[in-house]
Amino acid sequence: MEREQRKIVIPSQFLGDVQKNKSGRGTFIEKGKIYSEILGILSTNKEYINIIPLKGRYNPIENDFVIGVVEEALGSGWLVDINAAYPALLHVNEVPWDVEFGETEKYLNHGDCIMAKILQVDQEKKIQITLKDRNLYKIKGGQILKVEPSKVPRIIGKKGSMINLLKKYLKCRLFVGQNGRIWIDGEQDTINKVIDTINVIEKEALSYGLTNKIENLLKKDTQVVH
């Protein structure tokens, strides 16, 4: 049974000292101590203390993987909705194609979906993304499911445990964006089962023993005998 603590913290709540931990997303440092910046769920690992917001838009962090929807093709790039407060810029230098100036619409246009990575977030909250990484490309086919960004770590699971369960039992292709969008590809019946299972995970994200519960559910549903 899982023992990971799922503690809800409030803004300005003391979380630890900088000598023992690093300040991660949703936290701030004052006089050598780490405090919560927002209302959310405490999430710790070997190095960082993070706070995952209970609700709200995605807070972009460099190197996060996201699913974006193209809003507009520009002369030398694209504006992309990544479920953040501001759209992200995808420059022509950050795609795997040789794009001539003014011909961006030939490659990506309004409504197209992409798998991308956060390249940079500056102090003015201007966001740049890239497609220059492995397994990043324009999405074709499949279905995109939207979830609360705060539930993404639970949907992925420790070291990808939850996603691996879905792939193992339902034989599907999955890409989980940190921004609360999930791409699912496979037979329509499979896609429906994945969506139903993710809805359960999202609903019970704060409960203990969820990974075991989901595996038992998938075993029963797919009639896999171990």
N, C-alpha and C positions, 0 to 999 in steps of 0.2 A: 504494500500500500504506500502511496506517495506521501512524503512528509514535508514537501515544500511549503513554506509558510506563505499564505496569501493575506497579507496584512494591508488594510486600507489606512492611508495616512492623509493628514490635512496640511494645507499650506503652512510653511514656517515650522513644521515639526522637526525636531532634532533627529538625525539619522545615524551620525557617526563622526569620527575624527578623520582628518585627511591623512594622518600618519598610518592608519590601518586600511583605509579604503580610498577609491577615486570617485570623484563626483561625476555621475553620468547624466543621462537625459532626465529632465524634470526636477533637477536639484540645483542648489547654489551653495557657495562657500562663503562663510563669514567668520573671521577670526579663527581660522583653522578648523572650523566645524562645518559639517555638511547638513543642509536643511532641505526639506521638501519645498519645491516651488509651486506645486499644484496639488489638487485633490486627486488621489489615484492609488494604484496598487504598488506596494513595495516589491521590487524585483532585484535580487542581488546575485552576483556571481563572484568568482575568485578575486576580481579586481574592482569592479564598479558597483555603485549603488545607483539604481535607476528607478524612476517613478513612471508607471504607465498610466496615462489619464483614463479615467472611467469612461468619459465620453468626449466627443469633439473631433475636430479635424486632425489630420495627420501632421505631426511635427517633424519635418524632414531633417535627417541626420546624414552627413557624408558617408558614403559607401553602402547605404541602405538600398535594397532592391525594391523596385516599385512597378506598378502597372499604371501606365499613363494613357490618357485619351487626348488625341490631338485636337486643339481648339482652333488653331489658325496656322496656315503656312505663310511664312515671311520670306523676304528676299534671300536671306542667308541662314534660315533656320525655321524652327517651329515653336509655337507656344503650346505647352502641354499641361492639361489638368491632371494633377497627381493627388487630388483630394486634400490639398494643403490650403492655407489661407491665400496663397498667391500661386499663379501658374508658373511652371518651370520653363526654362529656355533650353531647347535642344539645338545646338549649333551644327552647321553642316560639317564642321571638322570632327564632330563627335558621333558620326554615323559611318557604317562600313561601306557606303557607296560614294562614288565620285560625282558629287552633285554640282552642276553649274549654277551660277548665280541666277536667281529668278525661276529656277526649274524645280523648286522644292515640292510643288504639288504633284509632280510625276512620281515621287517616292512615298510621301506621306501627306494625307489630306485630312480635312475636318472629319472627326468621328473615328479615324483609325486608332487602333489600340497597339501599344508597344510595351515590351518588357525593358526596363531601363534601370540605371543605377544613379544615385545621387552623386554628382561629381563635386559640387561645391555649394555651400550656403554662406553668403556673406552677412555682415552685420546689419545690412538693410533688408535682410530676408530675401534677397534675390537668389533664386535657385537655378543651378545649372545641372543638367542631366546628361548622361552619355549612353550610347549603345555599344561602345567599344569595350566589351568584356565578353567572356564566354557565355553562351546560352542567352544572349540578349538579341531580340529581333522583333519585327512586326508580327503581331498575332494574327493568325488566320484560322478560322474555325473555332470550335469549342464554345465555351460559355464563361462569362465573367460574373462572379458572385461578389457582392459587397458585404463587408462585415465591419464592426467597430474596430478601428486600428488598435485599440487597447486589448482586443481579444486575440490578435495575431500571434503573440508568443505562445499562447495556450494552444492555438490551432496547429502551430508548428511542433510544439512539444520539446522536451529536453533533448538536445542533439538531434532534432528532427524526428523524434519517436512517433508523434501523432501522425504526421504526414506519411511516414513510412508504413504505418498501419493501413492508411487509406489506399496507398499504392499497392500494398501486398494483397489485401483482400478484395479490392474493387478493380484492380488492373486498369488504372487510369493514369493520365498525365496531369501533373499539377504544378503550378507556379504560384507561390504565395508572396504577394507584395506586402512590405511593411506598412504600406499606406491603406490597408484594409480592402484590397481587391485581390481576388483569387481567380486564376484562370484554370478551368477544368476542361479536359479533352478526353473523349472516348465515346462509346455508344450512349445514346440518350438515356437509356435505363440506368446506366452506370453513373452518368452525370447527375441524374435525379437522386440516386442513392448517396453520392458524395455530398450534394447540397443538404440532404436531410441529416446526414451525420455531422456536417459542419454546423448546422443549426443547433444540434444537441450540444456540441462542444461550446459554442458561443453562449448558449443559455446557461450552461452549468460550469462556466469557466472558473469560478471560484471554489468549486467543490473539490474534495480530496478523492484520490483513487480514480480520477476520471479516465486516465489512460487504460487502466484495466477494464473499466466499465465499457469504454468504446470498443476495445478488442473483443470483449464478450458479445457485444451487440453485433459486431461485424461477423464474428464466427457463426452466430446464430442465423444472421441474415443470408450469409453466403453458403451456409451448411458445410463449412470447412472443418474437418475432423483432425485434431492433433492428439 
